[in-house]
Amino acid sequence: MSWQHVEDAARAALAELGLLPPKFFKYDAFIVVDAEDGRLGNGAGRLKIFADGQGGFVQNWRTGEKRSFFLNAEGQTAALSEAERQQIERERKRRQAEESARMDRAAKRALAIWQAAEPAPADHPYLQAKQIKPHAARVGTWKRTVTDAAGAKQTVSIENSLLIPLFDHAGTLRSLQAIFPDKHPLFERNKDFLPGGGLAGLFWWIGAKTDVVLICEGFATAATLYEKTRIKTYMAFTANNLLAVGRIVREKLPDAKIVFAADNDTETAGNPGLTKATEAAAVVGGSVIVPPIPDSDFNDYQAFLNGGGYVG
């Protein structure tokens, strides 16, 4: 595809690799960009626009995928110089080493927090609001350094936070998600992920082995699906992580029937919940189900069937 503006070409290449565009574009310089499926500042990718403004390249360090982009079709066949290739490879190795060390530190912290936590009680405010059971989730104090609107940093401690573990393909605890009993004024949502823990390819599950397995995004959705079906249910936590989790499940359970239980994100451009679930199903040979009501997940749908309103 040809482009009239190199920044438009860069945005398209970034989107294709699951990366967010920077606030400002620079030429002839490496720009750190974030992955769509992580916290702001995760620095999961790199972008460079060539000095002549005719093209550039992007790379997602988590997946290893690379893309070149150019202003015209003829330019798409142009190759990077050997010096540029070497620079990319050096930067990739450096970034991978930094990312690996940061994630290992986060994994040790996650394990310590998880081991110190207590089993979640059935009357936890979030569980009651969502009308679900604890399913081996735990509770503890969530500590986080945040920056307020004035730019000042402060350490926040949120007691009675519901803790959800995130495991990798080898069954090792790598990170945690915290769900607060009430929305905190310094957080955009009532949820948070352990800084540095990563998300790509991490998951949790509810239930023992079944011939059919479900894969969804959030904990409340997974709990609802399992409680209603008794089918083993995996949670990927974000739409962008559905494919990675689907691939792991397919590798571990080659004969299983995989069903992606998509969020119906009708109020978000492109309906990412349904779109990403459909894409993942096509890759791993699965199928898709989606709630028949707008802007909902299956926990919302269950609340709707029970005659109640949605709980965000």
C-alpha positions in Angstrom: 0.0 0.0 0.0 1.3 3.5 -0.8 1.2 6.4 1.5 1.4 10.2 1.0 2.7 10.9 4.5 5.5 8.8 6.2 3.9 9.3 9.6 0.7 7.6 8.3 2.8 4.7 7.1 4.5 4.5 10.5 1.1 4.4 12.3 -0.1 1.6 10.1 3.0 -0.5 10.6 2.8 0.1 14.4 -0.8 -0.9 14.5 0.0 -4.1 12.6 2.5 -5.1 15.3 0.2 -4.2 18.2 2.2 -1.0 19.1 1.0 2.4 19.9 2.2 5.5 18.0 4.4 8.0 19.9 3.1 11.5 20.9 5.7 13.1 18.6 7.5 11.7 15.6 11.2 12.2 15.1 13.3 11.5 12.1 16.6 9.6 12.0 16.3 8.5 15.6 15.0 5.5 17.5 11.7 6.2 19.3 10.5 4.0 22.1 6.8 3.0 21.8 4.4 1.0 23.9 2.5 -2.2 23.2 -1.3 -1.9 23.1 -1.7 -4.7 25.6 0.4 -3.3 28.4 0.6 -0.4 30.8 1.7 3.0 29.6 5.5 3.2 29.5 6.0 -0.5 28.9 8.5 0.4 26.1 7.8 -2.8 24.1 8.7 -1.5 20.7 11.0 0.7 18.6 10.3 3.0 15.7 12.7 4.7 13.3 11.8 7.0 10.5 14.7 7.4 8.0 16.4 10.8 7.7 15.0 11.3 4.2 11.4 10.9 5.4 10.7 8.3 2.8 10.3 5.3 5.1 11.4 3.5 8.2 10.9 0.4 10.3 9.3 -0.8 13.5 9.9 -3.7 15.8 7.9 -5.3 18.6 10.5 -6.5 21.1 8.1 -8.9 22.8 7.2 -10.8 19.7 10.3 -10.2 17.6 8.2 -9.1 14.7 9.6 -6.4 12.4 8.0 -4.2 9.6 9.4 -1.8 7.1 7.3 1.0 5.7 7.7 3.3 2.7 5.9 6.1 1.0 5.4 4.3 -2.3 5.2 0.8 -3.6 8.6 0.9 -5.3 10.3 1.8 -2.0 8.9 -1.3 -0.3 11.5 -3.4 -2.0 14.4 -1.3 -0.6 16.6 -3.1 1.9 18.1 -1.9 5.1 21.8 -1.3 5.1 24.1 -3.7 6.9 24.9 -1.0 9.4 21.2 -0.5 10.1 20.7 -4.2 10.5 23.5 -4.5 13.0 22.2 -1.5 14.9 18.7 -3.1 15.1 20.2 -6.4 16.2 22.3 -4.8 18.9 19.4 -2.8 20.1 17.1 -5.8 20.1 19.6 -7.9 22.2 20.1 -5.0 24.7 16.4 -4.5 25.0 15.7 -8.2 25.4 18.2 -8.4 28.2 16.8 -5.4 30.0 13.2 -6.7 29.6 14.1 -10.2 30.8 15.8 -8.9 33.9 12.9 -6.6 34.7 10.4 -9.4 34.3 12.4 -11.8 36.4 12.5 -9.2 39.2 8.7 -8.7 38.9 8.2 -12.5 39.0 10.1 -12.7 42.4 8.0 -9.9 43.7 4.8 -11.5 42.5 5.6 -14.8 44.2 6.3 -13.0 47.5 3.1 -11.1 47.4 1.1 -14.2 46.4 2.6 -16.3 49.1 1.8 -13.7 51.8 -1.8 -13.3 50.6 -4.8 -14.9 52.1 -7.6 -16.9 50.4 -10.2 -14.4 49.0 -13.5 -14.4 51.1 -16.8 -14.9 49.3 -18.0 -11.6 50.5 -15.2 -9.5 48.9 -16.9 -6.4 47.4 -15.8 -7.2 43.8 -17.0 -10.8 44.0 -20.3 -9.8 45.4 -20.8 -7.0 42.8 -20.0 -9.5 40.0 -22.0 -12.3 41.7 -19.1 -14.8 41.3 -17.1 -17.1 43.6 -13.4 -16.6 44.6 -12.0 -19.6 42.6 -8.7 -19.6 44.4 -8.1 -15.9 44.1 -6.4 -14.3 47.1 -6.5 -10.9 48.9 -3.7 -8.8 50.1 -2.3 -5.2 50.3 -1.4 -3.8 46.9 1.4 -1.3 47.0 2.1 0.9 44.0 4.1 4.1 43.3 2.0 6.4 41.2 2.3 9.9 39.8 -0.6 12.2 40.5 -2.0 15.0 38.3 0.5 17.5 39.6 3.4 15.2 38.7 4.3 14.2 42.3 5.1 10.5 43.0 3.6 8.8 46.0 3.3 5.2 47.3 -0.2 4.0 47.5 -1.3 1.0 49.6 -4.7 -0.5 48.9 -5.8 -3.1 51.4 -8.2 -6.0 50.7 -7.2 -6.1 47.0 -8.3 -9.2 45.1 -5.2 -10.8 43.6 -5.2 -12.8 40.4 -2.1 -14.8 39.4 -0.6 -14.7 35.9 1.3 -17.9 34.8 3.5 -18.5 31.8 3.5 -21.6 29.4 5.7 -23.5 31.8 3.3 -23.0 34.8 5.5 -20.5 36.5 3.9 -17.5 38.4 5.2 -14.4 36.6 2.9 -11.5 37.6 -0.3 -10.5 39.3 -3.4 -8.5 38.7 -5.0 -6.6 41.5 -8.7 -5.7 41.6 -9.5 -3.1 44.2 -12.5 -3.3 46.5 -13.4 0.3 45.4 -12.1 2.5 42.6 -9.1 4.5 43.7 -8.8 8.2 42.7 -5.2 7.8 41.4 -6.1 4.9 39.0 -8.1 5.1 35.9 -9.7 1.7 36.6 -10.3 -0.5 39.7 -7.6 -2.8 38.4 -3.8 -2.8 38.1 -1.1 -5.1 36.9 2.3 -5.6 38.6 4.8 -3.2 37.0 7.4 -4.9 34.9 5.6 -8.2 35.0 4.5 -8.2 31.4 1.4 -9.7 30.0 2.0 -11.2 26.6 1.5 -15.0 26.8 0.5 -15.0 30.5 -2.8 -16.4 31.7 -4.7 -18.1 34.5 -7.5 -20.7 34.4 -10.4 -22.0 36.4 -11.4 -25.6 36.5 -10.0 -29.1 35.7 -9.3 -30.5 32.3 -12.3 -30.8 29.9 -12.6 -31.8 26.2 -13.9 -28.3 25.4 -12.0 -25.3 26.8 -13.1 -21.6 26.9 -10.7 -18.6 26.6 -11.9 -15.2 27.6 -10.4 -11.9 28.8 -11.2 -11.1 32.4 -11.5 -12.9 35.8 -15.2 -12.1 36.3 -16.0 -13.3 32.8 -14.0 -16.5 33.4 -15.7 -17.2 36.7 -19.2 -16.7 35.3 -18.5 -18.9 32.3 -17.1 -21.7 34.5 -19.8 -21.5 37.1 -22.5 -21.8 34.4 -20.8 -24.5 32.2 -18.2 -26.3 34.4 -15.9 -26.1 31.3 -12.3 -25.3 32.0 -11.8 -21.6 31.3 -8.6 -19.7 30.6 -8.3 -15.9 31.0 -6.0 -13.8 28.8 -6.7 -10.5 30.5 -6.8 -8.4 27.3 -8.1 -8.9 23.8 -4.6 -8.5 22.4 -3.4 -11.5 24.4 -6.1 -13.9 23.2 -4.0 -15.2 20.3 -0.9 -15.9 22.4 -2.9 -17.8 25.1 -4.8 -19.6 22.3 -1.5 -20.8 20.9 -0.3 -22.1 24.3 -3.6 -23.9 24.9 -3.5 -25.5 21.5 0.1 -26.6 22.0 -0.8 -28.1 25.5 -4.2 -29.5 24.4 -3.9 -30.4 20.7 -7.2 -32.3 20.7 -9.3 -29.9 22.7 -12.1 -27.9 21.2 -11.2 -24.3 21.8 -14.0 -21.7 22.1 -13.1 -18.0 22.5 -15.7 -16.2 24.6 -15.3 -12.7 23.3 -16.2 -9.3 24.9 -18.7 -7.5 22.7 -16.9 -4.1 22.6 -19.6 -2.4 20.4 -18.7 1.0 21.9 -15.0 0.8 21.0 -13.9 1.4 17.4 -13.4 -1.9 15.6 -14.9 -4.0 18.4 -11.5 -5.3 19.5 -12.9 -7.9 21.8 -14.8 -9.7 19.0 -12.2 -8.9 16.4 -9.2 -10.3 18.3 -11.1 -13.3 19.4 -12.2 -14.1 15.8 -8.6 -13.6 14.6 -7.3 -15.9 17.3 -9.9 -18.6 16.6 -8.9 -18.6 12.9 -5.2 -19.2 13.8 -5.7 -22.0 16.4 -8.7 -23.7 14.8 -11.2 -22.6 17.4 -14.7 -21.0 17.4 -16.2 -17.8 18.9 -19.2 -17.0 21.1 -20.2 -13.4 22.0 -22.8 -11.9 24.3 -25.9 -10.9 22.3 -26.2 -7.5 24.0 -24.1 -4.4 23.2 -20.9 -3.3 25.0 -20.8 -6.4 27.3 -18.9 -9.4 28.4 -20.4 -12.7 29.6 -20.5 -11.5 33.2 -22.5 -8.5 32.1 -24.8 -10.7 30.1 -25.4 -12.9 33.1 -26.3 -9.8 35.2 -28.7 -8.8 32.4 -30.3 -12.2 32.5 -30.7 -11.9 36.2 -32.5 -8.7 35.8 -29.7 -6.4 37.1 -27.5 -3.8 35.5 -24.0 -4.1 34.3 -21.1 -3.7 36.8 -17.9 -2.2 35.3 
